[in-house]
Amino acid sequence: MNKNTFSITAFLLGIVLLITGFVLMGSGSSGGLEWKSNWSWDISVQNGVANKDATYGNFTVEKAGTYTLHLSWNPSGKDTKDVTEGDVGFVTCCVLTDEQGKLIYSSGGLAGDVSPELELTAGNYHLDYWYMTTRKDFQSFAATWLCAKNMVEPLTEQYQFEKLPKDGTWTMEYFLHADSMTPASATNMLGLCGIVLGACLILLSLLTIVKKKGLALPRYDERQELEQGRGYRYAFFTTLVAVGATLFIDLLEDLPARNVTIFYTGSILLGIIVYVIYSLWHDCYIALNEKRGAEMAIIGAIGVINLILGLPRVLSEGLYDSTGRVSNGMLNLMCAVMAFVILVAGLIQSIVSRHNAKADEEDAA
């Protein structure tokens, strides 16, 4: 088989494997269950007494499994983190029970945005929100539904009930999102293998074509390759330390589970930044047959594209999307920051290099 035939065969086979892999991944992920709902209630307080003790809701789980629930309750027009005692006249307590009345999950706050992972059996569930306007009512409720009796007082101290408005009406916005993903199946694994193998075959065929056509590949001298090795080493240990620190904090459970993605992604991007900046400052990132301006323009374009993709989503959705997971827009912004940091470092290095070159010329003269 000559090189032309090999390249064409590998390329076509790679395309077939990629398409098959994506189809298998799509069919293999259909076993997850997902639903969401949002609603609102007007809650009034007169003379420090709420017009409703609670609002009641129900939902049904058709298949037992591990579910991630995203529950939120907020005064209309407010973000959870911005709500204070002056913004709402009650503390909301969220209680989830099964059809036998057994407590499954509970939480409380002036506003809430929580994402517990729960083992749920098939059946009906009650999702109720209770409204506490006084310290005494909250303590009685907390002792029954929220915590152990010895924790009631510390929990109560988190809220300044005397500062709650005694009169007013607030529109409370509620949101429930639930999803259950099935474990990785043989179909998913085959699909992933197909995608990886297909991508490798396509890359191999393209490299063969480039080599045969005599197209320019990046060329580095021995000094550059040596410095690149050092850059890889520094980047590896930087990533290792960052991932290790994140893993340690994660194991201590001091880090909210849904924030972990940001920290692990940041660890990887930090390693990339270390490698690229080291390579730029040691003149081994740009190949001998590449133009510095073009490479910097590509990095800048990557930053701008990610900024355009991420900023509108973060402004509209916030840090998390509607499912409670870290927004893809946030990850785009992190990539944009990485690109701009590299670009600024490259520009500074270019200015310093020109200044040093000019100084050397003046010394030689």
C-alpha positions in Angstrom: 0.0 0.0 0.0 1.6 3.3 -1.1 1.5 6.4 1.0 -1.4 8.1 -0.9 -3.6 5.0 -0.5 -2.7 4.8 3.2 -3.5 8.5 3.8 -6.8 8.3 2.1 -7.8 5.1 3.7 -6.8 6.3 7.2 -8.6 9.6 6.7 -11.9 8.0 5.5 -11.7 5.3 8.3 -11.1 8.0 10.8 -14.2 9.9 9.6 -16.3 6.8 9.9 -15.0 6.0 13.4 -15.7 9.6 14.5 -19.3 9.6 13.3 -19.9 6.1 14.7 -18.4 7.2 18.0 -20.6 10.2 18.3 -23.7 8.2 17.4 -22.9 5.6 20.0 -22.2 8.2 22.7 -25.5 9.8 21.9 -27.5 6.6 22.1 -25.6 5.5 25.2 -26.4 8.6 27.2 -30.2 8.4 26.7 -30.7 6.4 29.9 -30.5 9.4 32.1 -33.7 11.0 33.6 -34.1 14.7 33.7 -36.9 17.2 34.4 -37.2 20.7 35.7 -39.9 23.1 36.9 -40.2 26.7 38.1 -43.0 28.5 39.7 -43.7 31.6 42.0 -45.8 32.5 45.0 -46.7 35.8 46.6 -45.9 35.6 50.4 -47.3 38.4 52.6 -46.3 39.4 56.1 -48.5 41.5 58.4 -47.5 42.5 61.9 -44.7 39.9 61.7 -47.0 37.0 60.7 -46.9 35.3 57.3 -50.2 34.8 55.5 -49.1 31.2 54.7 -47.3 28.8 57.0 -46.0 26.9 53.9 -46.4 26.2 50.2 -46.6 22.6 49.1 -45.4 20.9 46.0 -45.1 17.3 44.8 -43.1 15.4 42.2 -42.8 11.8 41.2 -39.7 9.7 40.6 -40.4 6.9 38.2 -37.1 5.1 38.4 -34.9 4.6 41.5 -31.3 5.9 41.3 -28.9 8.7 42.3 -30.4 12.1 41.5 -28.8 15.5 41.6 -31.5 18.1 42.7 -31.0 21.8 42.1 -33.3 23.7 44.4 -33.5 27.4 44.6 -35.8 30.0 46.2 -35.3 33.7 45.8 -37.2 36.9 46.1 -38.1 38.1 42.6 -35.3 40.1 41.0 -32.7 39.2 43.6 -29.6 36.9 43.5 -29.2 34.4 46.3 -25.9 35.9 47.5 -27.3 39.4 47.7 -30.4 38.8 49.8 -30.2 40.2 53.4 -32.7 40.5 56.3 -33.9 43.8 54.9 -35.0 42.3 51.6 -37.5 39.7 52.7 -39.7 39.3 55.8 -39.1 35.6 56.5 -36.6 32.8 56.5 -37.6 30.0 54.1 -37.1 26.4 55.1 -37.1 23.8 52.4 -38.2 20.2 53.3 -38.2 17.2 51.1 -40.0 14.1 52.3 -41.2 10.8 50.7 -44.8 9.7 50.6 -44.5 8.1 54.1 -43.3 11.5 55.5 -39.7 10.4 56.0 -37.3 13.3 55.8 -35.0 13.1 52.7 -33.4 16.5 52.7 -33.8 19.9 54.3 -32.2 23.3 54.1 -33.0 26.9 55.0 -32.2 30.5 54.3 -33.4 33.9 53.4 -32.8 32.7 49.8 -31.4 29.4 48.7 -29.5 27.8 45.8 -28.5 24.2 46.7 -27.7 21.1 44.7 -27.8 17.9 46.9 -27.1 14.5 45.4 -29.7 12.0 46.8 -30.5 8.3 46.5 -34.2 8.3 45.6 -36.5 5.3 45.2 -39.5 5.2 42.8 -42.5 7.0 44.3 -44.0 10.3 45.2 -42.2 13.1 47.0 -43.3 16.2 48.8 -41.3 19.4 48.4 -42.5 22.0 50.9 -41.4 25.5 51.7 -42.1 26.8 55.2 -41.9 30.5 56.2 -40.4 31.5 59.6 -40.9 35.1 60.8 -39.8 34.7 64.4 -36.8 33.3 66.2 -39.0 31.0 68.3 -40.8 29.5 65.3 -37.5 28.9 63.5 -35.9 27.2 66.5 -38.9 24.9 66.9 -38.9 24.0 63.2 -35.1 23.6 63.0 -35.1 21.1 65.9 -37.6 18.9 64.1 -36.5 19.2 60.4 -33.1 21.0 60.0 -30.6 19.8 62.5 -29.9 18.2 65.9 -31.1 20.0 69.0 -27.6 21.1 70.1 -27.1 22.8 66.7 -30.4 24.8 66.8 -28.9 27.8 68.5 -25.9 28.2 66.3 -28.1 27.8 63.2 -30.5 30.4 64.5 -27.7 32.9 65.1 -27.1 33.0 61.3 -30.3 35.1 60.9 -31.2 38.5 62.5 -34.9 38.0 62.9 -35.3 41.4 64.6 -34.3 43.0 61.3 -36.9 41.2 59.1 -39.6 43.6 57.8 -42.8 43.1 59.7 -45.1 44.1 56.8 -44.9 43.6 53.1 -45.4 41.2 50.2 -42.7 39.4 48.3 -42.9 37.3 45.2 -40.8 34.2 45.7 -39.4 32.4 42.6 -38.8 28.7 43.0 -36.9 26.3 40.8 -36.4 22.6 40.7 -34.2 20.7 38.4 -33.5 17.0 38.8 -31.3 14.7 36.7 -30.1 11.1 37.0 -27.3 9.9 34.8 -26.8 6.2 34.3 -23.3 4.7 34.9 -20.9 4.5 31.9 -22.2 1.8 29.6 -20.3 -0.5 27.1 -21.9 1.6 24.3 -20.5 4.8 25.7 -17.0 3.2 26.1 -17.1 1.9 22.5 -18.2 5.3 21.3 -15.4 7.1 23.2 -12.8 4.6 21.8 -14.1 5.2 18.3 -13.8 9.0 18.7 -10.2 8.7 20.0 -9.1 6.2 17.4 -10.8 8.1 14.6 -9.1 11.4 15.6 -5.7 9.6 15.7 -6.2 8.2 12.2 -7.2 11.5 10.8 -4.2 13.2 12.4 -1.9 10.5 11.1 -3.2 10.8 7.6 -2.8 14.6 7.7 0.8 14.3 8.9 1.5 11.9 6.1 0.1 14.3 3.5 2.0 17.2 5.0 5.3 15.3 5.0 4.7 14.0 1.4 3.8 17.4 0.0 6.8 19.0 1.7 4.6 21.4 3.6 6.4 23.3 6.4 6.3 21.8 9.9 7.5 23.8 12.9 11.2 23.6 13.1 13.2 24.1 16.3 16.9 24.0 16.9 18.5 22.0 19.7 18.6 24.9 22.2 14.8 25.5 21.7 14.0 21.8 22.1 16.0 21.7 25.3 14.3 24.8 26.7 10.9 23.3 25.7 11.7 20.3 27.8 12.3 22.5 30.8 9.1 24.4 30.2 7.2 21.1 30.1 8.7 20.1 33.4 7.8 23.3 35.1 4.3 23.2 33.7 3.9 19.6 34.8 4.9 20.3 38.4 2.7 23.5 38.5 -0.3 21.5 37.4 0.5 18.7 39.8 0.7 21.0 42.7 -2.5 22.9 41.7 -4.5 19.7 41.2 -3.1 18.2 44.4 -4.2 21.3 46.4 -7.6 21.2 44.8 -8.0 17.5 45.5 -7.0 18.1 49.2 -9.6 20.8 49.6 -12.1 18.7 47.8 -11.5 15.7 50.1 -12.0 18.0 53.1 -15.4 18.9 51.7 -14.7 22.6 52.2 -15.3 23.2 48.6 -18.9 23.1 47.1 -19.1 20.1 44.8 -20.2 22.1 41.8 -17.3 24.5 42.1 -14.7 21.7 41.8 -14.8 22.0 38.0 -13.6 25.5 38.1 -10.6 24.7 40.3 -9.5 21.6 38.3 -9.9 23.5 35.0 -7.9 26.4 36.5 -5.1 23.9 37.4 -4.8 22.7 33.8 -4.9 26.3 32.4 -2.3 27.4 34.9 0.1 24.7 33.6 -0.5 25.9 30.1 0.2 29.5 31.1 3.5 28.4 32.8 4.7 26.5 29.8 3.8 29.1 27.2 5.2 32.1 29.1 8.5 30.2 29.9 8.8 29.2 26.3 8.2 32.8 25.1 10.7 34.3 27.4 13.3 31.7 26.4 12.6 32.1 22.6 11.5 28.5 22.1 7.7 28.8 21.7 7.9 30.3 18.2 9.5 28.0 15.6 12.3 29.1 13.3 9.9 29.1 10.3 7.0 30.8 12.1 6.3 34.5 12.5 5.9 35.9 16.0 3.2 38.3 15.0 1.0 35.6 13.5 1.3 33.4 16.5 0.4 36.2 18.9 -2.5 37.1 16.7 -3.8 33.5 16.9 -3.5 33.6 20.7 -5.3 36.9 20.8 -8.1 35.6 18.5 -8.5 32.6 20.8 -9.0 35.0 23.8 -11.5 37.2 21.9 -13.6 34.2 20.6 -13.8 32.7 24.1 -14.7 36.1 25.6 -17.5 36.6 23.0 -18.8 33.1 23.7 -18.5 33.3 27.5 -19.3 36.8 28.6 -23.0 36.9 27.4 -23.7 33.5 29.0 -22.2 34.5 32.3 -24.1 37.8 32.3 -27.4 36.1 31.6 -27.0 32.8 33.6 -24.5 33.7 36.2 -21.8 31.4 37.5 -24.1 28.4 37.1 -26.4 27.3 34.4 -30.1 26.2 34.9 -29.1 22.7 36.0 -26.9 24.0 38.8 -23.6 23.0 37.1 -20.8 25.5 36.3 -21.8 27.4 33.2 -19.8 26.7 30.1 -19.6 30.4 29.7 -17.5 30.5 32.8 -15.1 28.0 31.3 -14.9 30.1 28.2 -14.0 33.2 30.3 -11.2 31.2 32.0 -9.8 30.3 28.6 -10.0 33.9 27.5 -8.1 35.0 30.7 -5.4 32.4 29.9 -5.1 33.7 26.4 -4.9 37.3 27.4 -2.3 36.6 30.1 -0.1 34.8 27.6 -0.6 37.7 25.1 0.4 40.3 27.6 3.4 38.3 28.7 4.4 37.9 25.0 4.1 41.6 24.4 6.2 42.5 27.4 8.8 40.0 26.4 8.9 41.4 22.9 9.4 45.0 24.2 12.1 43.8 26.6 13.9 41.9 23.7 13.8 45.0 21.5 15.2 47.2 24.3 18.0 44.7 25.0 18.8 44.4 21.3 18.9 48.2 21.0 21.2 48.4 24.0 23.5 45.8 22.5 23.7 47.7 19.3 24.6 50.9 21.2 27.3 49.1 23.1 28.8 47.6 20.0 28.9 51.1 18.4 
